[in-house]
Amino acid sequence: MTQETAGSAKGTVAGRLRQVGPGLVLAATAVGVGDVVTSMVAGGRFGYTFVWAFVFAAVLKYFLTEALGRWHLATGRTIIEGWRAIGLWAVVFVGVYLVLWAFIYGAAGPATVGLAANAMVPALSVEAWAIVHSLAAFAIVLIGRYGVFELIMKVLVGVMFVTVVGSAVIVGPDLAGFARGLVPTIPAGSLLYAVGVVGGLGGTLALAAYGYWIRDKNWHGRSFIPLMRLDSVIGYVATAIFALSMLVLGAEFLYGTDRSVEGDAGLLALVEPLAQEHGVALKWLFLLGFWSVAYTSVLGVWNGMSYLFADIVRTISDRTAKSDTPEGERPNFERTRSYRLFLVMLTFPTIPLILLGRPVQLVLIWVTLGAIFLPFLACTLLYLLNARRFGVRQGGIVSVSNIVLALSLLVFAVLLAQQVVGLF
């Protein structure tokens, strides 16, 4: 079976399932420890009330991802080239945001992994484990090609599935309460919290890397759109399962008690009480799940954001980089200096931040810019997929994709307003 046949509408489901990968890579990258904390806090505060919000969040992010994948496959252009077609300002905005975001995440991501590793093996400090994991991510992404990277991510997704879902099964969900939570309900005073859950699950800038990962799979042309959609669905089903499993832990272990989760360290403080009530096995499942969730995010960012940076540099600086350049003639981003430079930027200048802590003002800027990016992404995708000059639109202006993208734009705009108000 050729790749073109496997990716066409005539390909068998079994054949497509053997090819899926970028969606799982995106799920592993986008679901970070912040999502774990959010899910457990939601369960701890509201029980199973917000089950529907996590499902809805996965649906919204699926449509954003599908739109990104459809743009790449239908036009043969990267999303950076799409933003360049809108205006140079759009590329500059993403570039500035990416550098600021990466500078903070280069310290915060490994530091979170260090917390989990230190809890399992305290022979090294949190900071030492963070640096070890940062350097390991640098080596894996620099040396390994996409196939190796995807295989490692798939293995870690398997670990996440066994540990996170296994923890929820051991604790034991209230199936009746879970079913009631599927019906949208917003308790008094919790509207903005619900919006935050919907907007926060499943990543922000990491979504933009999806097109580069499907490019690495050699998926080119419209015939691969059905395969890309199946791949995206699988990725967001996994995302929803991970988030809902943590919500179950919060609902069963925190709801109605005086226990609480305050950030990453607070999450790890629950390990011993979990072990006392549900056994040592749950303690180690939880810790291993925490570590795998944190480290897959680091690996995904090191790879995906380096692609994005390399494409930004190429698009801005290379006058020969035309948007209509055939896909096969595009550069191999992994071999470019800008790709390797960004890997260095993520890894080495951030080590002092790991050792000294994160500046509060930079973190506030990071969070606010993250809230800005989602409405920017939804708005620009609506334009790129519907402008006649690009020839991507399917099903008319009033299509399911357009309706959901417009709805996501509204949700993300409210989330942005919430973040901005929180700064003052």
SVG drawing of the C-alpha trace seen along z (x, -y; Angstrom):
<svg xmlns="http://www.w3.org/2000/svg" viewBox="-27 -47 51 50">
<polyline fill="none" stroke="black" stroke-width="0.4" points="0.0,0.0 1.5,-3.3 1.3,-6.4 -1.0,-8.1 -3.4,-5.2 -3.3,-4.9 -4.0,-8.5 -6.8,-8.7 -10.5,-8.3 -10.3,-4.7 -7.7,-3.6 -8.9,-1.1 -9.4,-2.1 -6.8,0.5 -4.3,-0.9 -4.9,-4.5 -4.6,-3.5 -1.1,-2.0 0.0,-5.5 -1.4,-7.7 1.2,-9.5 1.3,-13.4 -2.1,-13.6 -0.7,-11.6 2.5,-13.6 0.4,-16.8 -1.7,-15.3 1.4,-14.4 2.9,-17.9 -0.2,-19.9 -1.3,-18.1 1.0,-19.4 1.2,-19.4 -0.9,-22.6 -3.7,-20.6 -3.3,-18.0 -3.5,-20.7 -6.6,-22.3 -8.3,-18.9 -7.7,-17.9 -8.7,-21.4 -11.9,-21.2 -12.7,-17.8 -11.8,-19.0 -13.9,-22.1 -16.9,-21.0 -16.9,-17.2 -18.0,-15.9 -19.8,-19.1 -17.3,-20.1 -17.0,-16.8 -18.8,-18.4 -16.3,-21.3 -13.3,-19.0 -15.1,-17.2 -16.1,-20.5 -12.5,-21.8 -11.2,-18.7 -13.8,-19.3 -12.8,-22.9 -9.1,-22.1 -9.8,-19.3 -11.3,-21.7 -8.4,-24.1 -6.0,-21.3 -8.0,-20.0 -8.1,-23.4 -4.3,-23.7 -3.8,-20.3 -6.3,-21.0 -4.4,-24.3 -1.1,-22.4 -2.5,-19.6 -4.8,-21.6 -2.3,-24.4 1.1,-22.8 2.0,-25.8 3.1,-26.0 1.1,-28.0 3.9,-30.5 3.5,-31.1 -0.2,-31.5 0.4,-34.2 2.9,-35.8 0.2,-36.0 -1.9,-37.9 0.9,-40.3 4.5,-40.4 3.1,-41.7 1.5,-38.3 4.8,-36.5 6.6,-39.0 3.9,-38.7 4.3,-34.9 8.1,-35.2 8.2,-37.7 5.6,-35.6 7.6,-32.4 10.9,-33.8 9.3,-35.2 7.3,-32.0 10.2,-29.7 12.6,-31.6 10.2,-31.0 9.1,-27.5 12.8,-26.4 13.1,-26.8 9.5,-26.0 9.1,-22.8 12.2,-21.0 11.7,-22.3 8.3,-20.6 9.9,-17.3 12.5,-17.8 9.8,-17.8 8.5,-14.5 11.9,-12.9 13.1,-14.1 9.9,-12.7 10.8,-9.3 14.6,-9.4 15.6,-12.1 19.3,-11.4 19.4,-14.5 17.8,-17.8 14.9,-19.2 17.2,-21.6 19.7,-18.9 17.0,-16.6 15.6,-19.6 18.9,-20.2 19.5,-16.5 16.1,-16.3 16.6,-19.5 20.0,-18.3 18.5,-14.9 15.7,-16.5 18.3,-18.6 20.2,-15.5 17.1,-13.5 15.7,-16.2 19.1,-17.3 20.3,-13.8 17.1,-11.9 15.0,-12.3 11.2,-12.6 10.6,-8.8 12.7,-8.3 11.1,-11.3 7.6,-10.0 8.4,-6.5 9.6,-7.9 6.5,-10.1 4.2,-7.1 5.9,-5.0 5.5,-7.8 1.9,-8.2 1.4,-4.5 3.0,-5.2 0.7,-8.1 -2.3,-6.1 -1.4,-3.2 -0.5,-5.4 -3.0,-8.2 -6.0,-6.1 -4.8,-3.3 -4.8,-5.8 -8.3,-6.8 -9.5,-3.2 -7.8,-2.4 -9.5,-5.4 -12.8,-4.3 -15.0,-6.9 -18.6,-7.6 -20.1,-6.6 -23.5,-8.1 -21.9,-11.4 -19.7,-11.3 -22.7,-10.8 -24.5,-13.7 -21.4,-15.8 -21.8,-15.4 -24.9,-17.7 -23.6,-21.3 -24.1,-23.0 -22.4,-26.1 -22.7,-26.7 -23.2,-30.3 -20.0,-32.3 -18.1,-29.7 -18.6,-30.9 -15.1,-32.3 -13.7,-29.2 -15.5,-27.1 -14.2,-29.3 -10.7,-28.9 -11.1,-25.1 -12.3,-25.1 -9.6,-27.5 -6.7,-26.1 -6.9,-22.3 -4.9,-21.1 -2.2,-23.7 -1.7,-27.1 1.3,-27.6 2.0,-23.9 -1.0,-23.5 0.9,-25.3 3.5,-22.5 1.0,-19.9 1.4,-20.9 5.2,-20.2 4.7,-16.8 2.3,-15.7 4.8,-17.1 7.4,-14.8 5.1,-11.9 5.2,-12.7 1.5,-13.5 1.0,-15.8 -2.1,-16.8 -5.8,-16.7 -6.0,-12.9 -4.4,-12.8 -7.1,-15.0 -9.2,-12.0 -6.1,-10.4 -5.2,-13.7 -8.7,-14.0 -8.6,-10.4 -5.2,-11.2 -6.5,-14.4 -9.5,-12.7 -7.4,-10.0 -5.1,-12.7 -8.0,-14.6 -9.7,-11.5 -6.5,-10.7 -6.4,-14.3 -9.9,-14.1 -9.2,-10.7 -6.1,-12.0 -7.9,-15.2 -11.0,-13.3 -8.9,-10.7 -7.3,-13.5 -10.7,-15.0 -11.8,-11.7 -8.9,-11.7 -9.8,-15.3 -13.5,-14.4 -12.9,-11.2 -9.9,-12.3 -10.3,-16.0 -14.0,-16.9 -15.7,-17.5 -12.4,-17.4 -10.0,-20.1 -7.3,-19.0 -6.3,-21.3 -3.9,-21.5 -1.8,-24.6 0.5,-24.3 2.9,-21.6 4.5,-21.2 1.0,-21.0 0.1,-18.2 3.1,-16.2 2.1,-16.8 -0.9,-14.6 1.3,-11.5 1.6,-10.3 -2.2,-10.8 -3.0,-8.9 -0.7,-6.0 -2.2,-5.9 -5.8,-5.7 -5.3,-3.6 -2.0,-1.8 1.6,-2.3 0.8,-1.2 -1.2,-4.3 1.6,-6.5 4.0,-5.2 1.5,-5.2 0.7,-8.8 4.4,-9.8 5.3,-8.0 2.2,-9.6 3.2,-13.1 6.7,-12.6 5.6,-11.3 3.0,-14.1 5.7,-16.7 8.5,-15.2 6.4,-14.6 5.5,-18.3 9.2,-19.2 10.2,-16.9 7.3,-18.1 8.2,-21.8 11.9,-21.2 11.0,-19.7 7.9,-21.5 8.8,-25.0 12.2,-24.7 10.4,-23.9 8.3,-27.0 11.3,-29.2 13.2,-27.8 10.2,-28.5 9.8,-32.0 13.5,-32.8 13.3,-31.3 10.1,-33.1 11.4,-36.5 15.0,-36.3 15.0,-34.2 13.7,-36.2 13.7,-33.0 11.3,-31.2 8.2,-31.7 4.9,-30.5 4.3,-28.6 7.6,-26.6 6.8,-22.9 6.6,-20.9 9.4,-18.6 11.8,-21.5 11.3,-22.9 14.3,-22.8 14.7,-20.1 14.2,-22.3 15.9,-19.9 19.2,-20.6 19.0,-24.4 21.1,-26.6 18.0,-28.4 16.5,-25.1 19.6,-24.2 20.0,-27.7 16.5,-27.6 17.3,-24.2 20.3,-25.9 18.2,-28.9 15.7,-26.6 18.3,-24.6 21.3,-26.5 20.4,-30.2 17.5,-29.0 19.6,-26.9 20.2,-30.0 16.4,-30.4 16.1,-26.8 18.7,-27.5 17.4,-30.9 13.6,-30.7 11.2,-32.3 10.8,-36.1 7.1,-36.9 6.7,-39.6 7.9,-37.4 5.5,-34.7 2.7,-37.2 3.7,-38.2 3.9,-34.6 0.4,-33.8 -1.1,-36.9 0.5,-36.2 -0.7,-32.7 -4.2,-33.9 -3.7,-36.3 -2.4,-33.5 -5.6,-31.4 -8.0,-34.1 -5.3,-35.1 -5.0,-31.5 -8.8,-31.0 -9.3,-34.4 -6.5,-33.8 -7.6,-30.3 -11.1,-31.5 -9.6,-33.9 -7.1,-31.5 -9.6,-28.7 -12.4,-30.9 -10.5,-33.5 -11.2,-32.6 -7.6,-33.3 -6.4,-30.2 -9.0,-27.8 -9.3,-25.8 -13.0,-26.4 -15.2,-23.4 -19.0,-23.2 -19.7,-26.9 -19.2,-29.7 -21.7,-28.3 -19.9,-25.0 -19.5,-23.0 -15.8,-23.9 -16.5,-27.7 -19.2,-27.6 -16.9,-25.9 -13.9,-28.1 -16.1,-31.2 -17.4,-29.8 -13.8,-29.1 -12.8,-32.7 -15.6,-33.9 -14.4,-31.6 -10.8,-32.5 -11.6,-36.2 -13.4,-35.9 -10.4,-34.0 -8.1,-36.8 -10.2,-39.4 -10.1,-37.4 -6.3,-37.2 -5.9,-40.9 -8.2,-41.9 -6.1,-39.5 -3.0,-41.6 -4.5,-44.6"/>
</svg>
